[in-house]
Amino acid sequence: MENQKKVIAGTMFVLFVLTGTAFGDSEMKGAVINKSSVKNSANVAAGINNTANMGSTSIQNSGAEGVIINASDVENSANVAAGINNTANMGSTSIQDSGVRGAVINKSSVKSSANVAAGISNTANMGSTSIQNSGVEGGIINASDVENSANVAEGINNTANMGSTSIQNSGVKGVIVNASEVKNSANIATGTSNTANMGSVDLQ
């Protein structure tokens, strides 16, 4: 019986670590670690107010005390959000309206993959770190490896981030490091009021 409990506990831990992680309206103390391995997969959200996360960590309206690490390995995959108010995240870390005390680290490897957000008010993040309306006390490190991939935001008011760090309306106390390596890839934002960031640091 004791062995069965250990097996169940170990299995739950592995499932937590190896899948996409999302937190909302939560208070967390300690490390948040997402170590995903995604291969030959498709992740699609179609319609209105869509979010498609693949090998990503998403934290909203939360408080985190400790290190946040997203170290995903994504290969030969498609991540698509189509419609209105879409977000497509692949191998990325997204923090919104949250307070973080500790380092935020995104170390993803994305190869031969497509990340697409199409429609109105779209965001497509590939191997990127996105922080909005948040306070971070600690270092922010984005060191993603993106190869032979396409990151596309198409339509109106679109943002396409590839191997980038984007910080909006946030307070950061600590070093910001973006050391991403992007090879043979395309980062495209087409339509009206679009932004395409590749291997960049964007502060607003």
N, C-alpha and C positions, 0 to 999 in steps of 0.2 A: 504493500500500500504506500509506504514511504517512497519507494522508487517511482511509483506511478505519479505521485505528487511532484517529484523532481522533474520527471519527463514533461509533464504538463506545463510546469513553470518555465522550463527551458524553451519549450515550443512557443509559448506566448511571447517570451522575450525576443526570440528570433523573428517571429511574425511582425512585431512592433518595429524592429530595427530594419528589416528588409523591405518594408512597404512604404508608400507615401505617407507622410505625417502631416496632420492638420490639427491646429488647436484654435478654439474660439472661446472668448469670454472665460479664460482660465488663468489661474495663478500657478506658475510652475517654479519649483526650486530644484536646481540640479541641471544636469546635462540633457539636452534634447539632441539625439543622434539619429539621422536617417541615412542608412547605408544600403541603398537599393541597387539591384542589378536587373536591368530591363533589357531584354533582347528579342528582336523580331516580333514586336508588339504594336498594337494600335490603341490609342486612348482618345475617344471622341466625345465631345459635348456639343449638341446641335439644338438651336432654338433661341430662347430669350434668356438673358442673364446667365450665361454659361461660364463654367470654369472647368478646364481640363488640366489635371496635374499628373505628370509622369516623372517618377524618381525625384520628387520635389518635397520641400518642407514649407508649409504655409502656417503663419501665426497671425491671428487677428484679435484685436481687443483683449490682449493678454499681457501678463507680466511674467517675465522669465529671468530668473537669477541663475546664471551659469552659462556655460558655453553652448552654442547652437552650431551643430556640424551637419552639413549635407554633403555626402560624398557618394554620388550616384555614378553608375556606369550604364549608359544608355547606348544601344547599338541597333542599327537597322530598324528604326521605329518611326511611327508617325503619331504626332500629338496634335489634334485639331479641335478648335472651338469655332463654330460657325453660327452666325445670327446677329444678335444685338447685345451690346455690353459683354463682350467675350474676353476671357483670359485663358491663354494656353501657356503652361509652364512645363519645361522639360529640363530636368537636372538643375533646378533653380531653388533659391531660397527667397521667400516672399514674407515680409513683415509689415503689417498695417495696424495703425492705431494701438501700438504696444510699447511697453517699456522693457528694455533688455539691459541687464547688468552682466556683462561678460562678453567674450568674443563671439562674433558671428562669422562662421567660416563656410564658404561654398567651394567645394573641390570636386567638380563633376567632370566626367569624361563622356562626351557626346560624339558619336561617329556614325556617318552615313545615315542621318536621320532628318526628318522634316517636322518643323514646328510651325503651325499655321493658325492665325486668328483672322477670320474674314467677316466683314459686315460693318457695324457701326460701333465706335468707341472700343477698339480692340487693343489688346496687349499680348504680344508673343515674346516670351522670355526663354532663351536657350543658354544653359550654363551661366546664368546671371544671378546677381543679388539685387533685389528690389526692396527698398525701405521707404514707407510713406507714413507721414504724420506720427512718427515714433521717436522715442528717445533711446539712444544707445550709449552706454558707458563701457567702452572697451574697443578693441580693434575690430575692424571690418575687413575681411580678406576674401577676395574672389579670385581663385586661381584655377580656372576651368580650361579644359583641353577640348577644343571643338574642331573636328575634321570632316571634310566632305559632306557637309550638312547645309540645309536651307532653313532659314528663319524668316517667315513672311507675315506681315500684317497688311491686310488689303481692305480698302473701303474709306471710311471717314473717321477722323480723330484716332489714328492708329499709332502704336508704338511697337517697334521691333527691337529687342535687345539681344545681342549675341556676345557671350563672354564679357559682359559689362556689369558695372556697378551703378545703380541708379538710386539717388537719395532725394526725396522731395518732402519739403515742409517738416524736416526732422532735425533733432539736435544730436550731434555726435561728439563724444569726448573720447578721443583715442585716435590711433592711426587708421587711415583708409588705404588699403592696398588692393590694386587690381593688376594681377599678373597672369592674365589669360593668354593662351596660345590658340590662335585661330588659323586654320589652314584649309585652302581649297573649299571655301564655304561662301554662301550667299546670304546676306542680311538685307531684306527688302521691305520697305513700307511704301505702298502705292495708294493714291487716292487724294484726299483732302486733309490738310492739317496733320501730316504724318511725321514721325521721327524714327530714324533708324540708327541705333548705336551698336558699334562692333568694337570689342576690346577697349571700351571707353569707361571713363568715370563721369557721370552726369549729376551735378549738384544743382538743386533748385530750391 
